[in-house]
Amino acid sequence: GQSYDFDKCLIATGSLPAAPPIAGIDAQGVHPCWTMQDARDIMNLAKPDARVLQMGAGFIGCIILEALAKRGVKLTVVEMGDRMVPRMMGPGAGTMIKDWCEKEGVTVYTGTKVEAIEPGTPLKAKMSNGKTEEFDLVIQATGVRPNVQFLDGSPIKIGQGVLTDDHMMSSADGVYAAGDCAEAFD
């Protein structure tokens, strides 16, 4: 309830993991990889030969999958885009990353979604490619959403994030946004 005078203000509130609307996403054994505790929980379950499903093959997802592959898990990656790292890589580079993953023993399904996760031991994942497979661990690396909900009702315009101009200023004079909470051109 406090108010502060300011000359300039920077909104840099980051983002939160985006949980896809999948039945069973909250099941025991399904983990985001967002906090240090999430990483520790994943490390405890990602033993050699554990069957691991990773949903998402974006930039951060590829960092996670590389670490998992080095741990010796049986890794399957499902990416709904038509290639790996679809927001950053063109078809050629995305295919190179997929080829490297498959050479390392990672199963990769692009253009595929996880439709449901059946709780239990093991977890069963139903995929849009018609396959249902069993896993010991499921990792949710399905992107983020900007942490801007606290701005609802304010004069600051929101798209996916705080809309900014080419100087990162929001629709409110002297209020800027940066990082995952900002939405800038390109």
C-alpha positions as CSV (number, residue, x, y, z in Angstrom):
1,G,0.0,0.0,0.0
2,Q,3.0,2.4,0.0
3,S,3.6,4.9,-2.8
4,Y,6.9,6.2,-3.9
5,D,7.9,9.2,-6.1
6,F,10.4,8.4,-8.8
7,D,12.1,9.9,-11.8
8,K,12.5,6.6,-13.7
9,C,11.3,3.1,-12.9
10,L,12.5,-0.2,-14.1
11,I,10.2,-3.3,-14.1
12,A,12.4,-6.4,-14.1
13,T,10.1,-9.0,-12.5
14,G,11.2,-11.9,-14.7
15,S,9.0,-14.8,-15.6
16,L,7.4,-18.0,-14.2
17,P,7.4,-21.5,-15.7
18,A,4.6,-22.0,-18.1
19,A,2.7,-25.2,-17.3
20,P,0.9,-26.6,-20.4
21,P,-2.7,-27.7,-20.0
22,I,-2.0,-31.4,-19.8
23,A,-3.9,-33.8,-17.7
24,G,-1.5,-35.2,-15.1
25,I,1.0,-32.3,-15.3
26,D,0.8,-32.1,-11.4
27,A,1.5,-35.8,-10.9
28,Q,4.3,-36.9,-8.6
29,G,7.3,-37.4,-10.7
30,V,6.6,-34.4,-13.0
31,H,9.1,-31.6,-12.3
32,P,9.7,-28.1,-13.7
33,C,13.4,-27.1,-13.8
34,W,13.1,-23.7,-12.3
35,T,14.7,-23.5,-8.9
36,M,17.7,-25.1,-7.3
37,Q,15.4,-27.4,-5.4
38,D,13.8,-28.5,-8.7
39,A,17.3,-29.2,-10.0
40,R,18.2,-31.2,-6.9
41,D,15.0,-33.2,-7.1
42,I,15.7,-34.0,-10.8
43,M,19.3,-35.0,-10.0
44,N,18.1,-37.4,-7.3
45,L,15.7,-39.1,-9.8
46,A,17.9,-38.9,-13.0
47,K,20.0,-41.9,-12.2
48,P,21.8,-43.9,-15.0
49,D,19.3,-45.9,-17.0
50,A,16.3,-44.0,-15.6
51,R,13.6,-43.4,-18.2
52,V,13.2,-39.6,-18.5
53,L,10.8,-37.6,-20.6
54,Q,11.6,-34.0,-21.2
55,M,8.8,-31.8,-22.6
56,G,10.3,-28.9,-24.5
57,A,13.5,-28.5,-26.6
58,G,14.0,-24.7,-26.4
59,F,17.2,-23.0,-25.4
60,I,17.0,-23.9,-21.7
61,G,15.6,-27.3,-22.5
62,C,18.7,-28.1,-24.6
63,I,20.9,-27.2,-21.7
64,I,18.9,-29.5,-19.5
65,L,18.9,-32.4,-22.0
66,E,22.7,-32.2,-22.4
67,A,23.2,-32.5,-18.7
68,L,20.7,-35.4,-18.6
69,A,22.4,-37.2,-21.4
70,K,25.8,-36.9,-19.6
71,R,24.1,-38.6,-16.5
72,G,23.4,-41.7,-18.6
73,V,19.6,-41.6,-18.5
74,K,17.4,-43.1,-21.2
75,L,16.1,-39.7,-22.5
76,T,13.2,-38.9,-24.7
77,V,12.5,-35.3,-25.7
78,V,9.2,-34.1,-27.0
79,E,9.1,-30.7,-28.8
80,M,5.8,-29.4,-30.3
81,G,7.7,-27.2,-32.7
82,D,8.9,-28.6,-36.1
83,R,12.5,-28.5,-34.9
84,M,14.6,-28.2,-31.8
85,V,15.1,-24.7,-30.4
86,P,12.3,-23.5,-32.8
87,R,12.3,-19.9,-31.6
88,M,16.0,-19.3,-32.1
89,M,17.1,-21.7,-34.8
90,G,16.2,-22.1,-38.4
91,P,15.4,-25.6,-39.9
92,G,19.1,-26.3,-40.7
93,A,20.4,-25.6,-37.3
94,G,17.4,-27.2,-35.6
95,T,18.1,-30.4,-37.6
96,M,21.8,-30.3,-36.7
97,I,20.9,-30.2,-33.0
98,K,18.4,-33.1,-33.4
99,D,20.9,-35.2,-35.3
100,W,23.5,-34.6,-32.5
101,C,21.0,-35.6,-29.8
102,E,20.0,-38.8,-31.7
103,K,23.7,-39.6,-32.2
104,E,24.1,-39.3,-28.4
105,G,21.2,-41.8,-27.9
106,V,18.5,-39.3,-27.2
107,T,15.1,-40.1,-28.7
108,V,13.6,-36.9,-30.1
109,Y,10.0,-36.3,-31.3
110,T,9.5,-33.0,-33.0
111,G,6.1,-31.8,-34.1
112,T,4.7,-33.7,-31.1
113,K,2.8,-32.8,-27.9
114,V,2.4,-34.7,-24.7
115,E,-1.4,-35.0,-24.4
116,A,-1.7,-36.6,-21.0
117,I,0.4,-38.0,-18.2
118,E,-1.1,-40.9,-16.2
119,P,0.1,-40.8,-12.6
120,G,1.8,-43.8,-11.1
121,T,5.0,-45.7,-11.0
122,P,6.0,-45.6,-13.8
123,L,4.4,-42.5,-15.3
124,K,2.7,-43.1,-18.6
125,A,2.8,-40.3,-21.2
126,K,0.4,-40.3,-24.1
127,M,1.7,-38.3,-27.1
128,S,0.1,-36.8,-30.2
129,N,2.2,-39.1,-32.4
130,G,0.1,-42.0,-31.2
131,K,2.7,-43.4,-28.8
132,T,2.2,-44.1,-25.1
133,E,5.5,-44.6,-23.2
134,E,6.5,-45.2,-19.6
135,F,8.9,-43.0,-17.7
136,D,10.4,-42.7,-14.2
137,L,10.7,-38.9,-14.4
138,V,9.1,-36.2,-16.5
139,I,10.7,-32.8,-16.8
140,Q,8.6,-29.8,-17.8
141,A,10.8,-27.4,-19.9
142,T,7.9,-25.9,-21.7
143,G,8.8,-22.2,-21.6
144,V,7.9,-19.3,-19.4
145,R,5.3,-16.6,-19.1
146,P,6.2,-13.0,-18.1
147,N,5.6,-12.1,-14.5
148,V,3.3,-9.1,-15.1
149,Q,0.0,-10.0,-13.6
150,F,0.6,-7.5,-10.8
151,L,0.2,-4.7,-13.5
152,D,-3.5,-5.6,-14.2
153,G,-5.5,-2.4,-13.9
154,S,-2.5,-0.2,-14.3
155,P,-2.0,2.2,-17.2
156,I,0.9,0.1,-18.5
157,K,0.0,-1.8,-21.7
158,I,0.6,-5.5,-21.6
159,G,0.8,-8.0,-24.5
160,Q,2.6,-11.2,-23.6
161,G,4.8,-9.0,-21.4
162,V,5.2,-5.2,-20.7
163,L,5.0,-3.7,-24.2
164,T,8.1,-1.5,-24.8
165,D,9.4,0.8,-27.5
166,D,12.8,0.7,-29.0
167,H,14.2,2.3,-25.8
168,M,12.5,-0.3,-23.6
169,M,10.1,2.3,-22.3
170,S,6.6,1.1,-21.5
171,S,3.4,3.0,-22.3
172,A,3.9,5.0,-19.1
173,D,6.4,7.8,-19.4
174,G,9.6,7.1,-17.5
175,V,8.6,3.4,-16.8
176,Y,10.9,0.9,-18.5
177,A,10.9,-2.9,-18.6
178,A,13.7,-5.4,-19.2
179,G,14.3,-9.1,-19.1
180,D,11.7,-11.9,-19.3
181,C,8.9,-9.6,-18.3
182,A,9.4,-7.2,-21.3
183,E,8.0,-7.5,-24.7
184,A,10.1,-5.7,-27.3
185,F,10.2,-5.6,-31.0
186,D,11.6,-8.9,-32.2
